[in-house]
Amino acid sequence: WVTGSNNYGQLGLGDFEKRSIFTMIPIEVEFIDIECGRNHVLAIDRDHNLYTWGSNENGQLGLGNLYPTNIINDNNETELVQVINTPTKVNLDFKIQKIYTHFMAATSFARILY
């Protein structure tokens, strides 16, 4: 079940409409672990397969490609972004046990900040 902003398809409902009430994601997969990034989601099913959806602007969905889509951003402007708006299985040669999302930044001194 999801609610909130959906500008990047991060709710996984197949559209870009925001929701103010909880709405069930229309998928026949039962997720055992879900992690949310700023505008994307990663989830593991019972068979430990990885699913991703939302913004893929920097390849964070791990699908090996980028899908450009016109959306309306928070400033009510049209923006071309890389998004997947439904849960999409990532083809991997291994199973995922646990997922973590994090934010990293590099400083001008080439240090990695977590």
C-alpha positions in Angstrom: 0.0 0.0 0.0 1.3 3.5 -1.0 0.5 7.1 -0.6 2.1 10.5 -1.3 4.0 12.2 -4.1 4.3 10.2 -7.3 6.1 12.6 -9.7 8.6 9.9 -10.7 6.3 6.9 -10.5 7.8 6.0 -7.1 4.4 4.7 -5.9 4.5 1.9 -8.5 1.0 2.4 -9.6 1.6 2.8 -13.3 1.0 6.5 -13.4 2.3 9.8 -12.0 -0.7 10.9 -9.9 -0.1 11.8 -6.3 -2.3 9.9 -3.8 -3.7 11.3 -0.5 -5.1 7.9 0.6 -3.4 4.5 0.7 -3.7 2.6 -2.5 -2.7 -1.0 -3.1 0.1 -1.6 -5.7 -1.5 -3.8 -8.4 1.0 -6.6 -8.5 0.8 -10.4 -7.6 4.2 -10.4 -5.9 4.6 -10.4 -2.1 7.5 -8.3 -1.0 9.4 -9.2 2.2 11.7 -6.1 2.3 11.3 -2.6 0.8 13.6 0.3 0.9 12.8 3.8 -0.4 15.2 6.3 -1.8 14.3 9.9 -2.5 12.3 9.1 -5.7 12.8 5.4 -6.2 12.0 2.1 -4.4 13.8 -1.2 -4.1 12.0 -4.4 -3.0 12.7 -8.1 -2.5 10.1 -10.8 -3.1 9.8 -14.1 -1.2 12.2 -15.8 -3.7 14.8 -13.0 -3.1 14.4 -11.4 -6.5 15.0 -7.7 -6.7 12.3 -5.3 -8.0 12.8 -1.6 -8.6 10.7 1.4 -9.7 10.7 5.2 -9.7 13.4 7.6 -10.8 16.2 6.0 -12.8 17.8 9.3 -13.7 21.3 8.1 -12.6 20.7 4.4 -13.2 19.8 3.7 -9.5 17.2 1.2 -10.5 19.9 -1.2 -11.7 18.1 -2.1 -14.9 21.1 -1.5 -17.2 19.3 1.2 -19.2 17.5 4.5 -18.9 13.9 5.2 -20.0 13.2 8.8 -20.8 9.6 10.0 -19.9 8.1 13.4 -19.8 6.7 14.2 -16.3 5.3 17.3 -14.5 7.7 18.2 -11.7 7.0 19.9 -8.4 7.3 23.3 -10.1 4.5 22.3 -12.5 7.0 22.2 -15.4 7.5 19.5 -18.0 10.7 17.6 -17.4 12.3 14.7 -19.3 13.5 12.1 -16.8 14.3 8.4 -16.6 11.5 6.6 -14.8 9.8 3.3 -14.4 6.3 3.6 -12.8 5.6 0.0 -12.1 7.6 -2.6 -10.0 10.1 -4.1 -12.5 12.1 -7.3 -11.8 15.9 -6.8 -12.1 17.5 -9.7 -14.0 20.4 -10.9 -11.7 22.4 -14.1 -11.6 22.2 -14.2 -7.8 19.6 -13.7 -5.1 19.3 -10.7 -2.8 19.2 -11.2 0.9 18.8 -7.6 2.2 18.7 -4.2 0.6 19.9 -0.8 2.0 19.5 2.6 0.5 22.0 5.3 1.3 23.1 8.7 0.2 26.7 9.5 -0.7 28.5 12.6 -1.8 32.0 13.4 -2.9 33.7 16.5 -1.6 36.2 18.6 -3.6 38.9 16.7 -1.7 37.7 13.4 -3.1 36.4 12.1 0.2 33.3 10.0 0.2 30.6 11.1 2.8 27.9 8.7 3.9 
